[in-house]
C-alpha cells in the first residue's frame, strides 16, 4: 500500500517547481506543468480540497523518473 498521504495543491506545485517544472497553462481549476525534458504533470487546484493519494502518487512517479534520469 502507498505511504503517500493526500497533499495540498500548493505543496505539490512547490515540489514541481523545485524539480524544474514550469507552469505552462491552466484550464479551469487544473494547472499543467512541463519539464524541459518533455515530462509533464497536471495538478488539480480545487479550493479547500487535498489532492488524492492516487493523483499525488502519479505526479510523484513522473517526478521521480526525472530525478533518476538526471
Secondary structure, 3 states (H helix, E strand, C coil): CCCCCCECHHHHHHHHHHCCCEEEEEECCEEEEECCCCCEEEEECCCCCCECHHHHHHHHHHHHHHHHHC
